[in-house]
């Protein structure tokens, strides 16, 4: 669907709920994924990145997130990500929350990818085409859809010199 200017507002509201629930466990909470990129077509699912340290603390996040209506997606298929979903039911998600190690390659790589999409309209168009191709090949399989997009995302991330703020030549992200 076309970009919805309500997505950043919905993220800000959800960010507050998550922050209250997780307290100091959440070292960082960021809006990631296509709904975080102004003007980009996207599925209406908010992707949220939560950084914890040490990564073993992800288990301490489970009960507070479940109290917010999230469920743990044990077999989500994204290495080094602990993923929780929330939505109308298990088949119709409105939120996907990824817990990763704060300041890890996963943390900075995901933010650098988001920031590159925000800054580069040509990259944004290429990614939308890739997502549409993946959706056509995997209309009902989220894990397959994610796997099909993976090589494109990894090739873009491989172009980043290091996985720290500013590594892509972009300024650190600004809050939504």
Secondary structure, DSSP 8 states (H G I E B T S, - for coil): ----TTHHHHHHHHHHHHHHHHGGG-SEEEEESGGGSTT----S-EEEEEEESSGGGHHHHHHHHHHTT-EE-TT---TT-EEEEEEEETTEEEEEEEEEETTSHHHHHHHHHHHHHHH-HHHHHHHHHHHHHHHHH-TT-HHHHHHHHHHHHHHHHHTSSSSSTTTTSS------
